[in-house]
Amino acid sequence: MHFDRLAAFALLAALATSPCAPGQGSNIPLRTTRVMVGLTWPTHLAFAPGDSSRIYVTEKPGRVRVYDLASDTLLPEPMLDIDPLVGGGIGNVSEQGLLGIAFHPQFQSNGYVYLNYTANNWATVVVRYVATSPVTLDPDSAQVVITYAQPAPNHNGGWLAFDAEGYLLISSGDGSAANDPGNLAQQTVNQKLGKILRIDVDADDFPDDPSRNYAIVASNPFVGLAGDDEILHYGLRNPWRCSLDRRTGDLYIGDVGQNAREEVNVAPAGMTGLNFGWRCMEGNLCTGLGGCECNSPELTMPIHVYDRGPTGGTCVIGGHVYRGCAIPEADGTFFFADYGSNRYWSFRWDGNQVTEFAVQTSKFTPTIEGHTIANVVSFAEDHDGELYFIRHHLNSNMSAIYKVIRDPLATPLPDCNGNGVADTCDIARGDSLDLNGNGIPDECEPVPGDLNGDGIVDGADLGIMLGAWGECDGCDEDLNGDGTVDGGDLGVLLGNWT
């Protein structure tokens, strides 16, 4: 075996006590690397279930692009091009366009891909397409899932994702001009703007309505009450980017502010019907606009806010809780950013308070290649929980995708089996067992009873033990350390017989 077991144990122990241990946000050893370039106003990216070899990216004008990781190539032909159907998808000023993508959890068997875009009449359209290959969507397969009117071309939300129960979540902004003049975010009857919606796309409660191809989730908060049955949470201004913690199920919402504050909200897993306070509150400030009672105990306050302007930013970009294996020091840390100021931050949320808040800008920009990163627009995670993000570039076809990686200059993680992959990832991916949960692959630990060191416990080891039977001070055959080679040690050996 090609490993230094003592060194591996020592480094694991150091990680548990060093400044780089999980939770020490400012000392997390991370950097970023550019994965690809050449996109035109990208908005969202996703990985298809069961396929870790491709990145799927939406571009504002109405295209779904495919980047093949194996060949390091952005495929020249889009997976889908619906430019004629999409309204206002050019430039960084317009908030319209093709905004979100989500793959059905059973994509490998049904080929379903869901897109969120603004139509030429400003309406939000969530539509399902069917893949004819891993890189092609059938344009004739479009089926509208849900659509709702927008009174203005901004504040569209646009995020899509499937939760752990297989329900589709949709973020919807207040859809209106400054100050939400219609108080739409607070209205829950016949009003889907300023909300997080949750629907069941695997059934249809409205067979006679071609614009409503979904079923109502029975546990949604307004089912059986006054209020739209599709609503999960409300009181949001423009929840542009959200995410689900894959371990806890908590929903993180980056809600873009108006004049004063940007905010991050959390809806704990299992909670429904939360009111996040817009328009009577912007972040933790009273707006004086009415529509709800400022600081009411009925409102859910943001877990983090920051000021708009030179010291903060202009547009919060909700990120992800890191659950990957390549940067174990970052486990449980939420990363997010601001589009306008190009600042990056992190914190941990323990369910009651934010801890270990840290500025991460210097680690995100520039990349290890020296590329300057600005105007981050979206975060995403792959199958392993590794973190990616998109940034816009003023040259429209130079926007790019980046990956968050462990700092190459940091102390390497243990790789006890010498396969070039950190032990944490071998275990997380199921390539190695860790039955005792100590973070070291089982193949790297000596098996009790393997007295001749050949990797198995068999008759040869039994013979060695029998030859040492009796009193034994510190000998290898004394497996239970009681000073005697006897039946207790034989039981240990037989329990590991292979």
C-alpha positions as CSV (number, residue, x, y, z in Angstrom):
1,M,0.0,0.0,0.0
2,H,1.3,3.4,-1.0
3,F,0.5,5.6,2.0
4,D,1.9,7.0,5.2
5,R,-0.8,6.1,7.7
6,L,0.7,8.1,10.5
7,A,1.0,11.2,8.3
8,A,-2.7,10.8,7.2
9,F,-3.8,10.6,10.8
10,A,-1.7,13.6,11.7
11,L,-3.1,15.8,9.0
12,L,-6.7,14.9,9.8
13,A,-6.1,15.8,13.4
14,A,-4.5,19.1,12.3
15,L,-7.5,19.9,10.2
16,A,-9.7,19.4,13.2
17,T,-7.8,21.9,15.3
18,S,-6.1,24.3,12.9
19,P,-7.4,27.7,11.7
20,C,-8.5,26.0,8.5
21,A,-10.8,23.7,10.3
22,P,-14.5,23.7,9.2
23,G,-16.2,26.9,10.2
24,Q,-13.1,29.1,10.2
25,G,-14.4,31.1,7.2
26,S,-11.6,33.6,6.7
27,N,-9.0,30.9,6.6
28,I,-10.7,28.4,4.2
29,P,-8.0,27.6,1.7
30,L,-9.9,28.3,-1.6
31,R,-9.2,29.8,-4.9
32,T,-11.0,29.9,-8.3
33,T,-10.2,28.6,-11.7
34,R,-11.7,29.4,-15.1
35,V,-13.5,26.4,-16.6
36,M,-14.6,28.0,-19.9
37,V,-15.1,31.2,-21.8
38,G,-17.2,32.2,-24.8
39,L,-20.7,32.6,-23.5
40,T,-23.1,35.4,-24.4
41,W,-24.9,36.9,-21.4
42,P,-25.2,33.6,-19.5
43,T,-27.7,33.5,-16.6
44,H,-27.8,30.1,-15.0
45,L,-26.1,26.7,-15.2
46,A,-27.0,23.2,-14.2
47,F,-25.8,19.6,-14.3
48,A,-28.2,16.9,-15.5
49,P,-28.9,14.0,-13.1
50,G,-26.6,11.1,-13.9
51,D,-24.3,13.1,-16.1
52,S,-21.2,14.8,-14.7
53,S,-19.5,15.2,-18.0
54,R,-21.5,18.3,-19.2
55,I,-22.4,21.7,-18.0
56,Y,-25.7,23.2,-19.3
57,V,-25.9,27.0,-19.5
58,T,-28.7,29.4,-20.3
59,E,-28.0,32.5,-22.3
60,K,-30.3,35.5,-22.0
61,P,-31.2,35.8,-25.7
62,G,-32.9,32.3,-25.5
63,R,-30.2,29.6,-26.0
64,V,-29.2,26.6,-23.9
65,R,-25.5,25.9,-24.4
66,V,-23.6,22.7,-23.6
67,Y,-20.0,22.6,-22.4
68,D,-18.4,19.2,-22.6
69,L,-16.0,18.7,-19.8
70,A,-14.3,15.6,-21.2
71,S,-13.2,17.4,-24.4
72,D,-13.0,20.9,-22.8
73,T,-15.2,22.2,-25.5
74,L,-18.2,24.6,-25.7
75,L,-20.4,22.8,-28.3
76,P,-21.0,25.2,-31.3
77,E,-24.6,24.2,-31.7
78,P,-27.0,25.1,-28.8
79,M,-29.1,22.5,-27.2
80,L,-32.0,24.7,-27.9
81,D,-32.5,28.2,-29.4
82,I,-35.9,29.9,-28.6
83,D,-34.7,33.5,-29.3
84,P,-37.9,34.5,-31.1
85,L,-40.0,33.5,-28.1
86,V,-37.9,35.4,-25.5
87,G,-38.3,39.1,-24.8
88,G,-35.6,41.6,-23.8
89,G,-32.7,39.2,-23.5
90,I,-29.8,41.4,-24.6
91,G,-27.3,43.3,-22.4
92,N,-26.8,43.6,-18.6
93,V,-29.4,46.4,-18.3
94,S,-32.4,44.2,-19.3
95,E,-33.7,41.9,-16.6
96,Q,-35.6,39.8,-19.1
97,G,-34.6,36.8,-21.1
98,L,-34.0,33.1,-20.6
99,L,-33.3,33.1,-16.8
100,G,-33.4,29.6,-15.4
101,I,-33.0,25.9,-16.1
102,A,-33.7,22.7,-14.1
103,F,-33.5,19.1,-15.0
104,H,-36.2,16.7,-13.8
105,P,-34.9,14.2,-11.2
106,Q,-35.7,11.4,-13.6
107,F,-34.1,13.1,-16.6
108,Q,-32.2,10.0,-17.6
109,S,-35.5,8.2,-18.2
110,N,-37.9,10.9,-19.3
111,G,-35.6,13.6,-20.8
112,Y,-37.5,16.5,-19.2
113,V,-35.8,19.9,-19.0
114,Y,-37.6,23.0,-17.5
115,L,-36.8,26.6,-18.6
116,N,-37.9,29.9,-17.1
117,Y,-38.1,32.8,-19.5
118,T,-39.8,36.1,-20.1
119,A,-41.9,36.2,-23.3
120,N,-42.2,39.1,-25.7
121,N,-45.3,40.3,-23.8
122,W,-43.3,40.4,-20.6
123,A,-45.1,37.4,-19.1
124,T,-43.1,34.7,-17.2
125,V,-43.3,31.3,-18.8
126,V,-42.1,28.1,-17.3
127,V,-42.0,25.5,-20.0
128,R,-40.9,21.8,-20.3
129,Y,-38.9,20.5,-23.3
130,V,-37.9,16.9,-24.0
131,A,-34.3,15.9,-24.8
132,T,-33.7,13.8,-27.9
133,S,-30.1,13.3,-26.9
134,P,-27.8,14.6,-24.1
135,V,-27.1,17.7,-26.2
136,T,-30.4,18.3,-28.0
137,L,-33.9,19.5,-26.9
138,D,-36.8,19.0,-29.3
139,P,-38.2,22.5,-30.0
140,D,-41.5,21.0,-30.9
141,S,-41.9,19.3,-27.6
142,A,-42.6,22.5,-25.6
143,Q,-45.3,22.2,-23.0
144,V,-46.2,25.3,-20.9
145,V,-46.1,24.3,-17.3
146,I,-47.2,27.6,-15.7
147,T,-47.3,31.2,-16.9
148,Y,-48.2,34.5,-15.3
149,A,-48.4,38.1,-16.4
150,Q,-45.8,40.7,-15.5
151,P,-46.8,44.4,-15.2
152,A,-43.2,45.6,-16.0
153,P,-40.1,44.2,-17.6
154,N,-38.1,44.0,-14.4
155,H,-38.0,42.0,-11.1
156,N,-38.7,38.6,-12.7
157,G,-36.9,36.3,-10.4
158,G,-36.2,33.4,-12.7
159,W,-34.6,30.6,-10.6
160,L,-35.8,27.0,-10.9
161,A,-34.9,23.9,-8.9
162,F,-36.3,20.6,-7.8
163,D,-36.4,20.0,-4.1
164,A,-35.7,16.7,-2.3
165,E,-39.4,15.6,-2.7
166,G,-39.3,16.1,-6.5
167,Y,-41.4,19.3,-6.5
168,L,-40.4,22.2,-8.7
169,L,-39.6,25.5,-7.0
170,I,-39.9,28.8,-8.9
171,S,-38.7,32.2,-7.8
172,S,-40.9,35.1,-8.8
173,G,-40.1,38.8,-8.3
174,D,-42.7,41.5,-7.7
175,G,-42.6,42.2,-11.4
176,S,-43.2,45.9,-11.1
177,A,-41.6,49.3,-10.9
178,A,-40.0,50.9,-7.9
179,N,-41.6,50.4,-4.5
180,D,-43.9,47.6,-5.7
181,P,-46.8,50.1,-6.3
182,G,-49.4,47.4,-6.4
183,N,-48.1,45.8,-3.2
184,L,-48.1,42.6,-5.2
185,A,-45.5,40.8,-3.1
186,Q,-47.9,40.9,-0.1
187,Q,-51.0,39.8,-2.0
188,T,-51.6,36.1,-1.9
189,V,-55.0,35.9,-3.7
190,N,-54.7,35.6,-7.5
191,Q,-51.2,36.9,-7.3
192,K,-48.0,34.9,-8.0
193,L,-45.5,37.8,-8.1
194,G,-43.0,38.4,-5.2
195,K,-43.2,34.7,-4.2
196,I,-41.5,31.3,-4.1
197,L,-43.9,28.9,-5.9
198,R,-43.9,25.1,-5.5
199,I,-45.7,22.8,-7.9
200,D,-45.9,19.1,-8.8
201,V,-45.0,18.7,-12.4
202,D,-45.6,14.9,-12.4
203,A,-49.4,15.3,-12.3
204,D,-52.0,17.6,-13.7
205,D,-54.9,19.1,-11.7
206,F,-56.0,21.3,-14.6
207,P,-56.4,19.0,-17.6
208,D,-58.7,21.5,-19.4
209,D,-56.2,24.4,-19.1
210,P,-53.2,24.1,-21.5
211,S,-51.4,26.9,-19.6
212,R,-51.4,24.9,-16.3
213,N,-49.8,21.5,-16.6
214,Y,-49.1,20.7,-13.0
215,A,-50.7,19.6,-9.7
216,I,-51.0,21.4,-6.4
217,V,-48.7,20.3,-3.6
218,A,-51.1,19.4,-0.7
219,S,-48.8,20.8,2.0
220,N,-48.5,24.2,0.4
221,P,-49.6,26.8,3.0
222,F,-52.7,28.3,1.2
223,V,-54.3,25.0,0.2
224,G,-57.8,25.1,1.5
225,L,-57.4,28.8,2.6
226,A,-57.7,32.2,0.9
227,G,-54.6,32.4,-1.3
228,D,-53.0,30.9,-4.3
229,D,-52.4,27.2,-3.8
230,E,-49.0,27.4,-5.7
231,I,-47.5,29.8,-3.1
232,L,-44.8,28.4,-0.8
233,H,-43.4,31.8,0.6
234,Y,-44.1,35.4,-0.2
235,G,-43.0,39.0,0.5
236,L,-40.0,39.1,-1.8
237,R,-38.9,41.8,-4.2
238,N,-36.6,40.1,-6.7
239,P,-35.3,36.6,-5.6
240,W,-33.0,36.3,-8.5
241,R,-30.9,33.5,-7.3
242,C,-31.8,30.9,-4.6
243,S,-30.5,27.5,-3.6
244,L,-31.3,24.4,-1.5
245,D,-28.8,23.0,1.0
246,R,-28.5,19.5,-0.2
247,R,-27.9,18.2,3.3
248,T,-30.5,20.0,5.3
249,G,-33.1,21.0,2.7
250,D,-33.0,24.7,3.9
251,L,-33.9,27.2,1.2
252,Y,-31.5,30.2,0.8
253,I,-32.9,33.2,-1.0
254,G,-30.9,36.1,-2.3
255,D,-33.4,39.0,-2.5
256,V,-32.3,42.0,-4.5
257,G,-32.9,45.3,-2.7
258,Q,-34.1,48.7,-4.0
259,N,-32.3,51.7,-2.6
260,A,-30.9,50.8,0.8
261,R,-30.3,47.1,1.6
262,E,-29.5,43.7,0.0
263,E,-30.6,40.6,1.9
264,V,-30.2,36.9,2.3
265,N,-33.2,35.0,3.7
266,V,-33.5,31.4,4.8
267,A,-36.6,29.3,4.8
268,P,-35.8,26.2,7.0
269,A,-36.7,22.9,5.5
270,G,-40.3,22.0,6.2
271,M,-41.4,25.6,6.8
272,T,-44.1,27.0,4.6
273,G,-45.9,30.3,4.3
274,L,-43.1,32.6,5.4
275,N,-43.5,36.3,4.7
276,F,-40.2,38.0,4.1
277,G,-41.6,41.5,4.5
278,W,-41.3,43.4,1.2
279,R,-42.6,46.0,0.6
280,C,-43.0,47.3,4.1
281,M,-39.5,46.3,4.8
282,E,-36.3,46.3,2.7
283,G,-33.9,44.0,4.5
284,N,-34.2,45.0,8.1
285,L,-35.3,48.6,7.4
286,C,-38.8,50.0,7.5
287,T,-39.7,51.5,4.1
288,G,-42.7,53.5,5.1
289,L,-44.5,52.2,2.1
290,G,-47.2,50.2,4.0
291,G,-48.6,47.0,2.7
292,C,-47.7,45.1,5.9
293,E,-46.7,46.0,9.4
294,C,-43.0,46.7,9.7
295,N,-41.1,44.5,12.2
296,S,-44.3,42.5,12.8
297,P,-43.6,39.1,14.5
298,E,-45.5,37.6,11.6
299,L,-42.6,38.6,9.3
300,T,-39.4,36.5,8.8
301,M,-36.4,38.7,9.0
302,P,-33.3,38.2,6.7
303,I,-30.4,36.4,8.2
304,H,-27.9,38.8,6.6
305,V,-28.1,42.3,5.1
306,Y,-25.7,44.7,3.6
307,D,-25.9,48.3,2.4
308,R,-26.3,49.3,-1.2
309,G,-23.6,51.6,-2.4
310,P,-19.8,51.9,-2.6
311,T,-19.3,49.9,0.7
312,G,-21.7,47.1,-0.2
313,G,-23.1,46.6,-3.7
314,T,-26.1,46.9,-6.0
315,C,-27.4,43.4,-6.5
316,V,-27.1,40.3,-4.2
317,I,-26.4,37.1,-6.0
318,G,-27.6,34.2,-3.8
319,G,-25.1,31.4,-3.6
320,H,-24.9,27.9,-2.2
321,V,-24.0,26.1,1.0
322,Y,-20.8,24.1,0.1
323,R,-21.3,20.4,0.4
324,G,-18.4,19.1,-1.7
325,C,-15.5,16.9,-0.8
326,A,-12.6,18.7,-2.3
327,I,-12.5,21.5,0.3
328,P,-13.6,19.8,3.5
329,E,-12.7,23.0,5.5
330,A,-15.6,24.8,3.7
331,D,-18.3,22.2,4.5
332,G,-21.5,23.9,5.6
333,T,-20.3,27.4,4.5
334,F,-22.7,29.6,2.4
335,F,-20.9,31.5,-0.3
336,F,-22.6,34.5,-2.1
337,A,-21.7,37.7,-3.9
338,D,-22.8,41.0,-5.3
339,Y,-23.1,41.6,-9.0
340,G,-22.3,45.4,-9.0
341,S,-19.4,45.7,-6.5
342,N,-17.8,42.3,-7.3
343,R,-17.5,41.4,-3.7
344,Y,-17.7,37.8,-2.4
345,W,-18.6,36.7,1.2
346,S,-19.3,33.6,3.2
347,F,-20.9,32.7,6.5
348,R,-22.4,29.7,8.3
349,W,-26.0,29.6,9.5
350,D,-26.7,27.4,12.5
351,G,-30.5,27.8,12.3
352,N,-30.5,30.7,14.8
353,Q,-27.6,33.0,13.9
354,V,-24.9,33.8,11.3
355,T,-21.5,32.9,12.4
356,E,-18.0,33.1,11.0
357,F,-18.8,35.8,8.4
358,A,-15.9,36.4,6.1
359,V,-14.9,38.4,3.1
360,Q,-13.7,36.1,0.3
361,T,-13.1,38.6,-2.5
362,S,-9.4,38.2,-2.7
363,K,-9.7,34.4,-3.0
364,F,-12.3,34.6,-5.7
365,T,-10.6,37.3,-7.8
366,P,-8.4,36.9,-9.7
367,T,-8.4,33.2,-10.7
368,I,-5.2,31.1,-10.3
369,E,-4.6,31.8,-14.0
370,G,-4.7,35.5,-13.3
371,H,-8.0,36.3,-15.0
372,T,-9.9,39.2,-13.3
373,I,-13.4,38.2,-12.4
374,A,-16.3,40.7,-12.3
375,N,-20.1,40.8,-12.4
376,V,-20.9,37.4,-11.0
377,V,-24.4,36.5,-12.0
378,S,-25.2,33.1,-10.7
379,F,-23.8,30.2,-8.6
380,A,-24.4,26.4,-9.0
381,E,-23.1,23.1,-7.7
382,D,-22.3,19.8,-9.5
383,H,-23.1,16.3,-8.4
384,D,-20.3,16.2,-5.9
385,G,-21.4,19.5,-4.3
386,E,-18.5,21.4,-5.8
387,L,-19.2,25.1,-6.4
388,Y,-19.3,26.9,-9.8
389,F,-20.3,30.5,-10.7
390,I,-20.9,32.5,-13.8
391,R,-19.7,36.0,-14.5
392,H,-20.7,38.5,-17.2
393,H,-18.1,40.3,-19.4
394,L,-18.7,43.6,-21.2
395,N,-17.6,41.9,-24.4
396,S,-20.8,39.9,-24.8
397,N,-19.2,36.7,-26.0
398,M,-16.5,36.6,-23.3
399,S,-18.6,35.7,-20.3
400,A,-17.3,32.7,-18.5
401,I,-17.8,29.9,-16.0
402,Y,-15.5,29.4,-13.0
403,K,-15.1,26.7,-10.4
404,V,-14.2,27.1,-6.7
405,I,-11.2,24.9,-5.8
406,R,-9.0,24.2,-2.9
407,D,-5.9,26.5,-2.9
408,P,-3.1,24.5,-4.6
409,L,-0.6,26.1,-2.2
410,A,-2.5,24.8,0.9
411,T,-1.3,21.7,2.7
412,P,-2.5,18.8,0.5
413,L,-5.3,16.7,1.8
414,P,-4.5,13.1,2.7
415,D,-4.4,10.7,-0.3
416,C,-3.6,7.5,1.6
417,N,-4.2,5.1,-1.4
418,G,-2.1,7.2,-3.8
419,N,-4.8,7.4,-6.5
420,G,-4.4,11.2,-6.9
421,V,-7.8,11.8,-5.3
422,A,-8.2,13.2,-1.8
423,D,-9.5,10.6,0.7
424,T,-12.5,12.9,1.5
425,C,-13.6,12.6,-2.2
426,D,-12.9,8.8,-2.4
427,I,-15.2,8.4,0.6
428,A,-17.9,10.9,-0.5
429,R,-18.1,9.4,-4.0
430,G,-18.3,5.8,-2.7
431,D,-15.0,4.8,-4.2
432,S,-13.7,3.9,-0.8
433,L,-15.4,2.6,2.4
434,D,-15.1,4.3,5.7
435,L,-17.0,2.0,8.0
436,N,-15.7,3.5,11.2
437,G,-16.3,7.0,10.1
438,N,-12.9,8.4,10.9
439,G,-12.3,10.0,7.5
440,I,-9.7,7.4,6.4
441,P,-10.5,4.9,3.7
442,D,-10.7,1.5,5.1
443,E,-8.2,0.1,2.6
444,C,-5.6,2.4,4.2
445,E,-6.1,1.2,7.7
446,P,-4.5,-2.1,9.0
447,V,-7.2,-4.8,9.5
448,P,-7.0,-6.2,13.0
449,G,-5.8,-9.8,12.7
450,D,-3.8,-9.2,9.5
451,L,-0.7,-10.3,11.3
452,N,1.5,-11.0,8.2
453,G,0.5,-7.7,6.5
454,D,-0.8,-9.2,3.2
455,G,-4.1,-7.3,3.3
456,I,-6.3,-10.3,4.3
457,V,-7.1,-12.2,7.5
458,D,-6.8,-15.9,6.8
459,G,-5.3,-19.2,8.0
460,A,-1.7,-17.8,7.9
461,D,-2.6,-15.2,10.4
462,L,-4.4,-17.7,12.6
463,G,-1.2,-19.8,12.6
464,I,0.8,-16.8,13.7
465,M,-1.6,-16.2,16.6
466,L,-1.6,-19.8,17.7
467,G,2.2,-19.8,17.7
468,A,2.2,-16.8,20.2
469,W,-0.6,-18.2,22.4
470,G,-0.3,-17.3,26.1
471,E,1.2,-14.3,27.9
472,C,2.5,-11.7,25.6
473,D,3.8,-8.2,26.6
474,G,3.2,-5.8,23.7
475,C,3.3,-8.3,20.9
476,D,1.3,-7.8,17.7
477,E,-0.8,-10.9,18.3
478,D,-2.3,-9.3,21.4
479,L,-5.1,-7.7,19.4
480,N,-7.1,-6.4,22.4
481,G,-4.1,-5.2,24.4
482,D,-4.8,-7.2,27.6
483,G,-1.3,-8.7,27.8
484,T,-2.3,-12.2,26.8
485,V,-2.9,-13.9,23.5
486,D,-6.1,-15.8,24.2
487,G,-9.7,-16.4,23.1
488,G,-10.4,-12.6,23.1
489,D,-7.8,-12.0,20.5
490,L,-9.0,-15.0,18.5
491,G,-12.4,-13.5,18.4
492,V,-11.1,-10.3,17.0
493,L,-9.2,-12.2,14.3
494,L,-12.2,-14.3,13.3
495,G,-14.4,-11.2,13.3
496,N,-12.2,-9.7,10.5
497,W,-11.7,-13.0,8.6
498,T,-11.6,-12.4,4.8
